[in-house]
Amino acid sequence: MEFDYLSRRVIGCAIEVHKILGAGLLESTYEKCLEHELYLAGLSYTVQEPLPVSYKGVELDCGYRLDRKYSPPPLKKGDRGGFI
């Protein structure tokens, strides 16, 4: 449930950016606008976080990076009567 909720919010932010900007701009433009939209939505994330490869029990930095890693919002009482 938590993953689904977070995914919907992130995708909603991306759709909002696309609705306003349209297609055809540089990727860096969309990235900066998405970062601003995520900030407005109160979502926390990290940019270019290293993603190590696990090989025979050792974590190796092979140069992989996550564009963005999203942190789930803190649990709070929702208006659905449960926790979201």
C-alpha positions in Angstrom: 0.0 0.0 0.0 2.8 2.4 0.9 4.6 1.8 -2.4 1.4 2.2 -4.4 0.6 5.5 -2.7 4.2 6.9 -3.2 4.2 5.7 -6.8 0.9 7.5 -7.6 2.2 10.7 -6.1 5.5 10.6 -8.0 3.8 9.7 -11.3 1.2 12.5 -10.6 4.1 15.0 -10.3 5.6 13.8 -13.6 2.3 14.1 -15.4 1.9 17.6 -14.0 5.3 18.6 -15.4 4.5 17.1 -18.8 1.0 18.8 -18.9 2.6 22.2 -18.3 5.8 21.9 -20.5 4.7 19.5 -23.2 7.1 17.5 -25.2 10.4 18.3 -26.9 12.6 20.0 -24.3 15.9 18.8 -23.0 15.9 16.0 -20.3 17.6 18.4 -17.9 14.7 20.8 -18.1 12.2 18.1 -17.1 14.5 16.9 -14.3 14.7 20.4 -12.7 10.9 21.0 -13.1 10.2 17.5 -11.6 12.4 18.3 -8.7 10.4 21.5 -8.1 7.1 19.7 -8.4 8.3 17.0 -5.9 9.3 19.7 -3.5 5.8 21.3 -3.9 4.2 17.9 -3.2 6.3 17.5 0.0 8.1 14.4 -1.3 11.7 13.7 -0.2 14.2 12.1 -2.5 17.9 11.9 -3.2 19.6 12.5 -6.6 22.3 10.3 -8.2 22.6 8.0 -5.3 25.1 5.2 -5.9 23.7 1.7 -6.5 26.4 -0.9 -5.6 26.5 -4.4 -7.1 26.6 -7.3 -4.7 29.2 -9.9 -5.8 30.1 -12.8 -3.6 29.1 -11.0 -0.5 31.0 -7.8 -1.4 29.3 -4.5 -2.3 31.2 -3.1 -5.4 30.8 0.4 -6.8 30.5 -0.2 -10.5 29.3 3.3 -11.4 25.6 2.7 -11.3 23.5 5.6 -10.1 19.8 6.0 -9.3 18.3 9.1 -11.0 16.2 9.6 -7.9 15.5 7.6 -4.8 12.2 8.4 -3.1 11.7 8.2 0.6 8.2 7.2 1.8 6.3 9.9 3.5 6.0 9.5 7.3 3.0 7.5 8.4 0.1 9.7 9.4 -3.5 9.2 10.2 -5.4 9.4 6.8 -8.9 10.5 6.1 -9.7 6.9 5.1 -9.7 6.0 8.8 -6.4 4.1 8.6 -2.8 4.8 8.2 -1.4 5.6 4.8 
